[in-house]
Amino acid sequence: SRITRHAPPGAPVWSTMDESKPLKVRLTFAVILVGVSLLFAAIVTDHWAVLSPQVEEYNATCEAAHFGLWRLCTKRIFVQERGPKEKSCGPISLPGEQNCSYFKHFTPGQSSEIFEVTTQKEYSISAAAIAIFSIGFAIIGTICVLLSFRKKRDYLLKPASMFYTFAGLCIIISVEVMRQSVKRMIDSKQTVWMEYSYSWSFACACASFVLLFICGIILLLIALPRFPQNPWETCMDAEPEH
């Protein structure tokens, strides 16, 4: 004869199947924290893009620049003759005199020659504002997950997953705005910058988008109730008729 296993009175038949849910939530949350750390690192650092002018004379100094969402740093680098195709100033890792200042549109009185064009100011302000939204969504999502660890508060996982997904979308939008800003800056005839490259802060922002967006969706799938695998599970979970 076939032996069937019955659940305790008042408990769903499939409740024993969800014992691994807290472990899944904690593992997903650990990966999300890595994404949040990368997000903060990208926003507070100044190595989103590196710009350099075209070098005509060697054995002299040239000025390269790297910047982020808030601040611009210029560095005077001594240039030595290299290959015939290498006519840019840099790399930025070479030693030299460095000067950093916050963008003029964030701190009045500071000089920022790179972002003198109105279009570049708008791009910079937009990228910074969207990044702030990303941080806000990530913080609210983290608070929701921490509160969900208490009993009977699993419902907070759903809004937390949406907040993390929104944080990922905001940071990738900020990345695209910054990319368009750099492209327009290089194409503009009003600037001396001829070469550009994206640096490690830009890579941190892209990596945080991948982790936050994917893990936000995974957290949502974990938070959703499990669909019954057998028809009689739904019948046994139903309230008895009086």
Accessible surface in RSA format (square Angstrom, percent):
REM  Atomic radii and reference values for relative SASA: ProtOr
REM  Chains: A
REM  Algorithm: Lee & Richards
REM  Probe-radius: 1.40
REM  Slices: 20
REM RES _ NUM      All-atoms   Total-Side   Main-Chain    Non-polar    All polar
REM                ABS   REL    ABS   REL    ABS   REL    ABS   REL    ABS   REL
RES SER A   1   158.48 133.9  75.07 100.2  83.41 192.1  63.17 134.5  95.31 133.5
RES ARG A   2   211.36  88.7 175.72  89.6  35.64  84.9  71.40  97.6 139.96  84.8
RES ILE A   3   161.79  92.1 132.39  98.6  29.40  70.9 136.18  98.1  25.61  69.5
RES THR A   4    84.12  59.8  65.07  66.0  19.04  45.4  55.40  74.4  28.72  43.4
RES ARG A   5   211.89  89.0 180.98  92.3  30.91  73.6  75.48 103.2 136.41  82.7
RES HIS A   6   136.95  74.8 111.82  77.7  25.13  64.3  85.91  88.5  51.04  59.4
RES ALA A   7    30.74  28.3   7.58  11.7  23.16  52.7  13.06  18.4  17.68  46.8
RES PRO A   8    88.33  64.4  78.96  72.0   9.37  34.1  85.42  70.5   2.91  18.1
RES PRO A   9   140.58 102.5 107.94  98.4  32.64 118.7 119.24  98.4  21.34 132.6
RES GLY A  10    93.04 114.7   0.00   N/A  93.04 114.7  47.24 129.6  45.81 102.6
RES ALA A  11    39.69  36.5  25.32  39.1  14.37  32.7  28.82  40.6  10.87  28.8
RES PRO A  12    52.03  37.9  49.21  44.9   2.82  10.2  51.20  42.3   0.83   5.2
RES VAL A  13    38.30  25.2  30.07  27.2   8.23  19.8  30.07  26.1   8.23  22.3
RES TRP A  14    54.69  21.9  53.48  25.9   1.22   2.9  49.27  26.3   5.43   8.8
RES SER A  15    45.25  38.2  34.25  45.7  10.99  25.3  27.22  58.0  18.02  25.3
RES THR A  16    68.28  48.6  55.48  56.2  12.79  30.5  44.59  59.9  23.69  35.8
RES MET A  17   114.96  59.5  92.34  61.1  22.62  53.9  64.70  55.0  50.26  66.6
RES ASP A  18    45.00  31.5  35.59  35.4   9.40  22.2  15.74  37.0  29.26  29.2
RES GLU A  19   137.62  79.0 111.04  84.0  26.58  63.3  49.66  96.1  87.96  71.8
RES SER A  20    51.03  43.1  44.38  59.2   6.64  15.3  38.46  81.9  12.57  17.6
RES LYS A  21    46.32  22.6  45.14  27.7   1.18   2.8  25.02  22.5  21.30  22.7
RES PRO A  22    67.57  49.2  63.11  57.5   4.46  16.2  67.57  55.8   0.00   0.0
RES LEU A  23   106.39  59.2 103.76  74.2   2.62   6.6 105.26  73.9   1.13   3.0
RES LYS A  24   105.81  51.6 103.76  63.7   2.05   4.9  52.80  47.5  53.01  56.5
RES VAL A  25     6.73   4.4   6.73   6.1   0.00   0.0   6.73   5.8   0.00   0.0
RES ARG A  26   119.19  50.0 113.67  57.9   5.53  13.2  47.97  65.6  71.22  43.2
RES LEU A  27   110.74  61.7 109.43  78.3   1.32   3.3 109.77  77.1   0.97   2.6
RES THR A  28    13.53   9.6   8.88   9.0   4.65  11.1   5.47   7.3   8.06  12.2
RES PHE A  29    17.55   8.8  17.55  10.9   0.00   0.0  17.55  10.6   0.00   0.0
RES ALA A  30    51.37  47.2  45.94  70.9   5.43  12.4  48.65  68.5   2.72   7.2
RES VAL A  31    61.94  40.8  60.71  55.0   1.24   3.0  61.91  53.8   0.03   0.1
RES ILE A  32     0.00   0.0   0.00   0.0   0.00   0.0   0.00   0.0   0.00   0.0
RES LEU A  33    74.71  41.6  73.43  52.5   1.27   3.2  73.80  51.8   0.90   2.4
RES VAL A  34    80.83  53.2  77.82  70.4   3.01   7.3  80.83  70.2   0.00   0.0
RES GLY A  35     0.00   0.0   0.00   N/A   0.00   0.0   0.00   0.0   0.00   0.0
RES VAL A  36    17.44  11.5  17.44  15.8   0.00   0.0  17.44  15.2   0.00   0.0
RES SER A  37    70.71  59.8  60.05  80.1  10.66  24.6  37.46  79.8  33.25  46.6
RES LEU A  38    47.60  26.5  47.46  34.0   0.13   0.3  47.60  33.4   0.00   0.0
RES LEU A  39     0.00   0.0   0.00   0.0   0.00   0.0   0.00   0.0   0.00   0.0
RES PHE A  40    76.87  38.5  76.87  47.6   0.00   0.0  76.87  46.6   0.00   0.0
RES ALA A  41    32.64  30.0  27.74  42.8   4.89  11.1  32.40  45.6   0.24   0.6
RES ALA A  42     0.00   0.0   0.00   0.0   0.00   0.0   0.00   0.0   0.00   0.0
RES ILE A  43     3.48   2.0   3.48   2.6   0.00   0.0   3.48   2.5   0.00   0.0
RES VAL A  44   100.31  66.0  75.23  68.1  25.08  60.4  77.57  67.4  22.74  61.7
RES THR A  45    30.77  21.9  27.25  27.6   3.52   8.4  30.70  41.2   0.07   0.1
RES ASP A  46    12.40   8.7  10.86  10.8   1.54   3.6   0.70   1.6  11.70  11.7
RES HIS A  47    48.21  26.4  48.21  33.5   0.00   0.0  30.48  31.4  17.73  20.6
RES TRP A  48     0.00   0.0   0.00   0.0   0.00   0.0   0.00   0.0   0.00   0.0
RES ALA A  49     0.03   0.0   0.03   0.0   0.00   0.0   0.03   0.0   0.00   0.0
RES VAL A  50    19.32  12.7  18.13  16.4   1.20   2.9  18.13  15.8   1.20   3.2
RES LEU A  51     0.14   0.1   0.00   0.0   0.14   0.3   0.14   0.1   0.00   0.0
RES SER A  52     7.59   6.4   7.47  10.0   0.11   0.3   2.19   4.7   5.40   7.6
RES PRO A  53    23.09  16.8  23.09  21.1   0.00   0.0  23.09  19.1   0.00   0.0
RES GLN A  54    85.94  48.1  67.46  49.3  18.49  44.0  14.75  31.4  71.19  54.0
RES VAL A  55    10.69   7.0   5.39   4.9   5.30  12.8   8.84   7.7   1.85   5.0
RES GLU A  56   133.79  76.8 105.09  79.5  28.70  68.3  55.05 106.5  78.74  64.3
RES GLU A  57   133.99  76.9 123.62  93.5  10.37  24.7  45.16  87.3  88.83  72.5
RES TYR A  58    56.52  26.4  38.29  21.8  18.23  47.4  34.10  25.6  22.41  27.6
RES ASN A  59   112.30  77.4  90.69  87.6  21.61  52.0  22.13  53.3  90.17  87.2
RES ALA A  60    40.84  37.6  34.21  52.8   6.63  15.1  40.84  57.5   0.00   0.0
RES THR A  61    87.01  61.9  62.93  63.8  24.09  57.4  40.09  53.8  46.93  70.9
RES CYS A  62    16.32  12.3   9.45  10.5   6.87  16.1  16.32  41.3   0.00   0.0
RES GLU A  63    64.35  36.9  60.89  46.1   3.46   8.2  13.37  25.9  50.98  41.6
RES ALA A  64     0.32   0.3   0.32   0.5   0.00   0.0   0.32   0.5   0.00   0.0
RES ALA A  65     0.00   0.0   0.00   0.0   0.00   0.0   0.00   0.0   0.00   0.0
RES HIS A  66     5.22   2.9   5.22   3.6   0.00   0.0   2.35   2.4   2.86   3.3
RES PHE A  67     0.01   0.0   0.01   0.0   0.00   0.0   0.01   0.0   0.00   0.0
RES GLY A  68     0.25   0.3   0.00   N/A   0.25   0.3   0.00   0.0   0.25   0.5
RES LEU A  69     0.38   0.2   0.03   0.0   0.36   0.9   0.24   0.2   0.14   0.4
RES TRP A  70    59.27  23.8  59.26  28.7   0.02   0.0  54.25  28.9   5.03   8.2
RES ARG A  71    77.34  32.5  77.34  39.4   0.00   0.0   4.83   6.6  72.51  43.9
RES LEU A  72    10.10   5.6   9.18   6.6   0.92   2.3   9.18   6.4   0.92   2.5
RES CYS A  73     0.91   0.7   0.88   1.0   0.03   0.1   0.05   0.1   0.86   0.9
RES THR A  74    27.52  19.6  26.59  27.0   0.93   2.2  17.36  23.3  10.16  15.4
RES LYS A  75    25.57  12.5  25.01  15.3   0.57   1.3   2.82   2.5  22.75  24.2
RES ARG A  76   125.59  52.7 120.77  61.6   4.82  11.5  26.67  36.5  98.92  60.0
RES ILE A  77     1.91   1.1   1.91   1.4   0.00   0.0   1.91   1.4   0.00   0.0
RES PHE A  78   105.55  52.8  93.27  57.8  12.27  31.9  93.27  56.5  12.27  35.1
RES VAL A  79     5.92   3.9   2.84   2.6   3.08   7.4   5.92   5.1   0.00   0.0
RES GLN A  80   113.96  63.7 109.48  80.0   4.48  10.7  24.97  53.2  88.98  67.5
RES GLU A  81   132.31  76.0 106.57  80.6  25.74  61.3  23.98  46.4 108.33  88.4
RES ARG A  82    87.59  36.8  62.20  31.7  25.39  60.4  55.42  75.7  32.17  19.5
RES GLY A  83    30.84  38.0   0.00   N/A  30.84  38.0  23.84  65.4   7.00  15.7
RES PRO A  84   120.27  87.7 101.95  92.9  18.31  66.6 113.86  94.0   6.40  39.8
RES LYS A  85   195.44  95.3 163.92 100.6  31.52  75.0 112.85 101.6  82.59  88.0
RES GLU A  86    88.94  51.1  84.78  64.1   4.16   9.9  33.86  65.5  55.08  45.0
RES LYS A  87   102.27  49.9  98.08  60.2   4.19  10.0  42.83  38.6  59.44  63.3
RES SER A  88    33.28  28.1  32.17  42.9   1.10   2.5   3.18   6.8  30.10  42.2
RES CYS A  89     6.02   4.6   0.00   0.0   6.02  14.1   0.00   0.0   6.02   6.5
RES GLY A  90     7.40   9.1   0.00   N/A   7.40   9.1   3.66  10.0   3.74   8.4
RES PRO A  91    79.50  57.9  68.49  62.4  11.01  40.0  78.89  65.1   0.61   3.8
RES ILE A  92    29.25  16.6  25.76  19.2   3.49   8.4  25.76  18.5   3.49   9.5
RES SER A  93    94.37  79.7  62.23  83.1  32.14  74.0  52.05 110.8  42.33  59.3
RES LEU A  94    66.85  37.2  66.10  47.3   0.75   1.9  66.85  47.0   0.00   0.0
RES PRO A  95   118.63  86.5  99.78  91.0  18.85  68.5 109.81  90.7   8.82  54.8
RES GLY A  96    40.34  49.7   0.00   N/A  40.34  49.7  17.29  47.4  23.05  51.6
RES GLU A  97   132.50  76.1 116.77  88.3  15.73  37.5  47.52  91.9  84.98  69.4
RES GLN A  98    91.37  51.1  60.69  44.4  30.68  73.0  16.42  35.0  74.95  56.8
RES ASN A  99   101.45  70.0  96.59  93.3   4.87  11.7  23.06  55.5  78.39  75.8
RES CYS A 100    42.17  31.9  15.18  16.9  26.98  63.4   8.56  21.7  33.60  36.2
RES SER A 101    23.75  20.1  19.26  25.7   4.49  10.4  14.73  31.4   9.03  12.6
RES TYR A 102   109.71  51.2 109.62  62.4   0.09   0.2  67.70  50.9  42.01  51.8
RES PHE A 103     0.44   0.2   0.32   0.2   0.12   0.3   0.44   0.3   0.00   0.0
RES LYS A 104    88.75  43.3  85.71  52.6   3.03   7.2  41.26  37.1  47.49  50.6
RES HIS A 105    45.69  25.0  10.58   7.4  35.11  89.8  20.84  21.5  24.85  28.9
RES PHE A 106    65.10  32.6  38.25  23.7  26.85  69.9  40.96  24.8  24.14  69.1
RES THR A 107    49.25  35.0  46.98  47.6   2.28   5.4  49.25  66.2   0.00   0.0
RES PRO A 108   125.25  91.3  99.25  90.5  26.00  94.5 101.36  83.7  23.89 148.5
RES GLY A 109    80.55  99.3   0.00   N/A  80.55  99.3  42.05 115.4  38.50  86.2
RES GLN A 110    77.48  43.3  75.06  54.9   2.43   5.8   3.47   7.4  74.02  56.1
RES SER A 111    80.14  67.7  69.76  93.1  10.38  23.9  42.43  90.3  37.72  52.8
RES SER A 112     3.60   3.0   1.53   2.0   2.06   4.8   2.44   5.2   1.16   1.6
RES GLU A 113   142.84  82.0 129.02  97.6  13.82  32.9  44.02  85.1  98.82  80.7
RES ILE A 114     6.96   4.0   4.56   3.4   2.40   5.8   6.49   4.7   0.47   1.3
RES PHE A 115     2.65   1.3   1.48   0.9   1.16   3.0   1.48   0.9   1.16   3.3
RES GLU A 116    87.17  50.0  73.58  55.7  13.59  32.4  38.26  74.0  48.92  39.9
RES VAL A 117    40.20  26.5  33.70  30.5   6.50  15.7  40.20  34.9   0.00   0.0
RES THR A 118    91.07  64.8  88.61  89.8   2.45   5.8  53.16  71.4  37.90  57.3
RES THR A 119    53.87  38.3  53.19  53.9   0.68   1.6  21.59  29.0  32.28  48.8
RES GLN A 120     7.12   4.0   7.12   5.2   0.00   0.0   2.46   5.2   4.66   3.5
RES LYS A 121    57.97  28.3  57.97  35.6   0.00   0.0  18.11  16.3  39.86  42.5
RES GLU A 122   105.02  60.3 101.51  76.8   3.51   8.3  41.23  79.7  63.79  52.1
RES TYR A 123    47.90  22.4  45.52  25.9   2.38   6.2  28.66  21.5  19.24  23.7
RES SER A 124     2.28   1.9   0.83   1.1   1.45   3.3   1.90   4.0   0.38   0.5
RES ILE A 125    76.96  43.8  76.39  56.9   0.57   1.4  76.39  55.0   0.57   1.5
RES SER A 126    48.26  40.8  42.52  56.7   5.74  13.2  19.02  40.5  29.24  41.0
RES ALA A 127     0.23   0.2   0.23   0.4   0.00   0.0   0.23   0.3   0.00   0.0
RES ALA A 128     1.94   1.8   1.92   3.0   0.02   0.0   1.94   2.7   0.00   0.0
RES ALA A 129    45.83  42.1  38.64  59.6   7.20  16.4  44.97  63.3   0.86   2.3
RES ILE A 130    40.54  23.1  40.54  30.2   0.00   0.0  40.54  29.2   0.00   0.0
RES ALA A 131     0.00   0.0   0.00   0.0   0.00   0.0   0.00   0.0   0.00   0.0
RES ILE A 132    92.34  52.5  89.97  67.0   2.37   5.7  89.97  64.8   2.37   6.4
RES PHE A 133   127.60  63.8 124.04  76.8   3.56   9.3 126.57  76.7   1.03   2.9
RES SER A 134     0.00   0.0   0.00   0.0   0.00   0.0   0.00   0.0   0.00   0.0
RES ILE A 135    26.78  15.2  26.78  19.9   0.00   0.0  26.78  19.3   0.00   0.0
RES GLY A 136    28.66  35.3   0.00   N/A  28.66  35.3  28.48  78.1   0.18   0.4
RES PHE A 137    53.97  27.0  53.33  33.0   0.64   1.7  53.33  32.3   0.64   1.8
RES ALA A 138     0.13   0.1   0.00   0.0   0.13   0.3   0.13   0.2   0.00   0.0
RES ILE A 139    81.98  46.7  79.23  59.0   2.75   6.6  81.86  58.9   0.12   0.3
RES ILE A 140    78.35  44.6  78.34  58.4   0.01   0.0  78.34  56.4   0.01   0.0
RES GLY A 141     0.00   0.0   0.00   N/A   0.00   0.0   0.00   0.0   0.00   0.0
RES THR A 142    26.75  19.0  26.75  27.1   0.00   0.0  24.64  33.1   2.10   3.2
RES ILE A 143    89.55  51.0  88.80  66.2   0.76   1.8  89.47  64.4   0.08   0.2
RES CYS A 144    15.22  11.5  15.22  17.0   0.00   0.0   0.00   0.0  15.22  16.4
RES VAL A 145     0.00   0.0   0.00   0.0   0.00   0.0   0.00   0.0   0.00   0.0
RES LEU A 146    94.38  52.6  84.04  60.1  10.34  26.0  84.35  59.2  10.03  27.0
RES LEU A 147    66.13  36.8  66.00  47.2   0.13   0.3  66.13  46.4   0.00   0.0
RES SER A 148     5.67   4.8   1.02   1.4   4.65  10.7   0.19   0.4   5.49   7.7
RES PHE A 149    75.91  38.0  45.00  27.9  30.91  80.4  48.87  29.6  27.04  77.4
RES ARG A 150   151.03  63.4 141.08  71.9   9.96  23.7  47.23  64.5 103.80  62.9
RES LYS A 151   189.35  92.4 167.81 103.0  21.54  51.3 117.85 106.1  71.50  76.2
RES LYS A 152   193.95  94.6 160.69  98.6  33.26  79.2 117.64 105.9  76.31  81.3
RES ARG A 153    81.98  34.4  81.98  41.8   0.00   0.0   6.20   8.5  75.78  45.9
RES ASP A 154    73.47  51.5  69.51  69.2   3.95   9.3  17.90  42.1  55.56  55.4
RES TYR A 155   137.92  64.4 126.76  72.1  11.16  29.1 100.54  75.6  37.38  46.1
RES LEU A 156    30.64  17.1  30.64  21.9   0.00   0.0  30.64  21.5   0.00   0.0
RES LEU A 157     4.12   2.3   4.12   3.0   0.00   0.0   4.12   2.9   0.00   0.0
RES LYS A 158    81.56  39.8  81.40  49.9   0.16   0.4  39.23  35.3  42.33  45.1
RES PRO A 159    49.72  36.2  43.75  39.9   5.97  21.7  49.29  40.7   0.43   2.7
RES ALA A 160     0.00   0.0   0.00   0.0   0.00   0.0   0.00   0.0   0.00   0.0
RES SER A 161     0.24   0.2   0.18   0.2   0.06   0.1   0.24   0.5   0.00   0.0
RES MET A 162    78.64  40.7  78.64  52.0   0.00   0.0  70.35  59.8   8.29  11.0
RES PHE A 163    50.41  25.2  50.41  31.2   0.00   0.0  50.41  30.6   0.00   0.0
RES TYR A 164     0.00   0.0   0.00   0.0   0.00   0.0   0.00   0.0   0.00   0.0
RES THR A 165    16.74  11.9  16.74  17.0   0.00   0.0  14.05  18.9   2.68   4.1
RES PHE A 166    81.78  40.9  81.05  50.2   0.73   1.9  81.68  49.5   0.10   0.3
RES ALA A 167     0.00   0.0   0.00   0.0   0.00   0.0   0.00   0.0   0.00   0.0
RES GLY A 168     0.00   0.0   0.00   N/A   0.00   0.0   0.00   0.0   0.00   0.0
RES LEU A 169    70.73  39.4  70.73  50.6   0.00   0.0  70.73  49.7   0.00   0.0
RES CYS A 170    19.88  15.0  19.87  22.2   0.01   0.0   0.00   0.0  19.88  21.4
RES ILE A 171     0.00   0.0   0.00   0.0   0.00   0.0   0.00   0.0   0.00   0.0
RES ILE A 172    50.26  28.6  49.43  36.8   0.83   2.0  49.43  35.6   0.83   2.2
RES ILE A 173    89.08  50.7  86.40  64.4   2.68   6.5  89.08  64.1   0.00   0.0
RES SER A 174     0.00   0.0   0.00   0.0   0.00   0.0   0.00   0.0   0.00   0.0
RES VAL A 175     8.66   5.7   8.66   7.8   0.00   0.0   8.66   7.5   0.00   0.0
RES GLU A 176    72.18  41.4  72.03  54.5   0.15   0.4  44.11  85.3  28.07  22.9
RES VAL A 177    25.64  16.9  24.59  22.3   1.05   2.5  25.64  22.3   0.00   0.0
RES MET A 178     2.82   1.5   2.40   1.6   0.42   1.0   1.81   1.5   1.02   1.3
RES ARG A 179    87.09  36.6  87.09  44.4   0.01   0.0  25.19  34.4  61.90  37.5
RES GLN A 180    55.33  30.9  55.33  40.4   0.00   0.0  16.60  35.3  38.73  29.4
RES SER A 181     0.69   0.6   0.69   0.9   0.00   0.0   0.69   1.5   0.00   0.0
RES VAL A 182     0.00   0.0   0.00   0.0   0.00   0.0   0.00   0.0   0.00   0.0
RES LYS A 183   100.70  49.1 100.39  61.6   0.31   0.7  62.63  56.4  38.07  40.6
RES ARG A 184   124.34  52.2 120.14  61.2   4.20  10.0  23.17  31.7 101.17  61.3
RES MET A 185     0.46   0.2   0.01   0.0   0.45   1.1   0.46   0.4   0.00   0.0
RES ILE A 186    32.86  18.7  21.18  15.8  11.67  28.1  21.18  15.3  11.67  31.7
RES ASP A 187    95.67  67.0  66.73  66.4  28.94  68.4  33.50  78.9  62.16  62.0
RES SER A 188    36.67  31.0  21.18  28.3  15.49  35.7  24.72  52.7  11.95  16.7
RES LYS A 189   206.53 100.8 169.76 104.2  36.77  87.5 118.85 107.0  87.68  93.4
RES GLN A 190   142.87  79.9 104.48  76.4  38.39  91.4  42.11  89.6 100.76  76.4
RES THR A 191    23.60  16.8   6.82   6.9  16.78  40.0  12.30  16.5  11.30  17.1
RES VAL A 192   102.40  67.4  93.16  84.3   9.24  22.3  99.17  86.2   3.23   8.8
RES TRP A 193    17.87   7.2  17.14   8.3   0.72   1.7  12.50   6.7   5.36   8.7
RES MET A 194   100.20  51.9  86.63  57.3  13.57  32.3  65.37  55.6  34.83  46.1
RES GLU A 195    90.39  51.9  89.49  67.7   0.90   2.1  14.32  27.7  76.07  62.1
RES TYR A 196    96.54  45.1  72.73  41.4  23.81  62.0  35.35  26.6  61.19  75.4
RES SER A 197    59.22  50.0  54.86  73.2   4.36  10.0  41.96  89.4  17.26  24.2
RES TYR A 198    73.89  34.5  44.72  25.4  29.17  75.9  41.73  31.4  32.16  39.6
RES SER A 199    28.11  23.8  16.21  21.6  11.90  27.4  11.65  24.8  16.46  23.1
RES TRP A 200   123.56  49.6 116.97  56.6   6.59  15.5 109.38  58.3  14.18  23.0
RES SER A 201     0.00   0.0   0.00   0.0   0.00   0.0   0.00   0.0   0.00   0.0
RES PHE A 202    26.21  13.1  26.21  16.2   0.00   0.0  26.21  15.9   0.00   0.0
RES ALA A 203    58.12  53.4  50.24  77.5   7.88  17.9  54.86  77.3   3.26   8.6
RES CYS A 204    22.15  16.8  20.06  22.4   2.09   4.9   1.94   4.9  20.21  21.8
RES ALA A 205     0.00   0.0   0.00   0.0   0.00   0.0   0.00   0.0   0.00   0.0
RES CYS A 206    40.31  30.5  40.02  44.6   0.30   0.7  24.09  61.0  16.22  17.5
RES ALA A 207    40.08  36.8  32.66  50.4   7.41  16.9  39.35  55.4   0.72   1.9
RES SER A 208     0.00   0.0   0.00   0.0   0.00   0.0   0.00   0.0   0.00   0.0
RES PHE A 209    47.49  23.8  47.49  29.4   0.00   0.0  47.49  28.8   0.00   0.0
RES VAL A 210    71.19  46.8  69.65  63.1   1.54   3.7  71.19  61.9   0.00   0.0
RES LEU A 211    45.60  25.4  45.14  32.3   0.47   1.2  45.60  32.0   0.00   0.0
RES LEU A 212     0.00   0.0   0.00   0.0   0.00   0.0   0.00   0.0   0.00   0.0
RES PHE A 213    58.77  29.4  58.77  36.4   0.00   0.0  58.77  35.6   0.00   0.0
RES ILE A 214    88.96  50.6  88.13  65.7   0.83   2.0  88.82  64.0   0.14   0.4
RES CYS A 215     8.87   6.7   8.87   9.9   0.00   0.0   0.00   0.0   8.87   9.6
RES GLY A 216     0.35   0.4   0.00   N/A   0.35   0.4   0.00   0.0   0.35   0.8
RES ILE A 217    71.83  40.9  71.17  53.0   0.66   1.6  71.83  51.7   0.00   0.0
RES ILE A 218    72.22  41.1  72.22  53.8   0.00   0.0  72.22  52.0   0.00   0.0
RES LEU A 219     0.18   0.1   0.18   0.1   0.00   0.0   0.18   0.1   0.00   0.0
RES LEU A 220    50.40  28.1  50.40  36.1   0.00   0.0  50.40  35.4   0.00   0.0
RES LEU A 221   113.23  63.1  97.98  70.1  15.25  38.3  98.25  69.0  14.98  40.3
RES ILE A 222    29.22  16.6  16.38  12.2  12.84  30.9  23.38  16.8   5.84  15.8
RES ALA A 223     8.54   7.9   0.11   0.2   8.43  19.2   0.11   0.2   8.43  22.3
RES LEU A 224    74.53  41.5  65.70  47.0   8.83  22.2  65.70  46.1   8.83  23.8
RES PRO A 225    84.87  61.9  72.87  66.4  12.00  43.6  81.59  67.4   3.28  20.4
RES ARG A 226    57.56  24.2  42.36  21.6  15.20  36.2  48.21  65.9   9.35   5.7
RES PHE A 227   167.07  83.6 160.96  99.7   6.11  15.9 161.91  98.2   5.15  14.8
RES PRO A 228    61.64  44.9  41.91  38.2  19.73  71.7  41.91  34.6  19.73 122.6
RES GLN A 229   130.86  73.2  96.76  70.7  34.10  81.2  34.16  72.7  96.70  73.3
RES ASN A 230    53.40  36.8  51.12  49.4   2.28   5.5   1.72   4.1  51.68  50.0
RES PRO A 231   107.51  78.4  91.33  83.3  16.18  58.8 103.41  85.4   4.10  25.5
RES TRP A 232   137.71  55.3 135.61  65.6   2.09   4.9 119.61  63.8  18.09  29.4
RES GLU A 233    13.79   7.9  13.79  10.4   0.00   0.0   0.45   0.9  13.34  10.9
RES THR A 234    79.24  56.4  74.76  75.8   4.48  10.7  70.56  94.8   8.68  13.1
RES CYS A 235    95.66  72.4  75.90  84.6  19.77  46.5  29.09  73.7  66.57  71.8
RES MET A 236   105.09  54.4  71.78  47.5  33.32  79.3  64.14  54.5  40.95  54.3
RES ASP A 237    55.03  38.5  26.23  26.1  28.79  68.1  26.10  61.4  28.93  28.9
RES ALA A 238    63.87  58.7  41.54  64.1  22.32  50.8  51.71  72.8  12.16  32.2
RES GLU A 239   152.42  87.5 134.26 101.6  18.17  43.3  63.80 123.4  88.63  72.4
RES PRO A 240    96.55  70.4  80.82  73.7  15.73  57.2  91.63  75.7   4.92  30.6
RES GLU A 241   174.41 100.1 138.92 105.1  35.49  84.5  59.43 115.0 114.97  93.9
RES HIS A 242   219.60 120.0 141.38  98.3  78.21 200.1 131.69 135.7  87.91 102.3
END  Absolute sums over single chains surface
CHAIN  1 A    14636.0      12431.7       2204.3       9226.2       5409.8
END  Absolute sums over all chains
TOTAL         14636.0      12431.7       2204.3       9226.2       5409.8
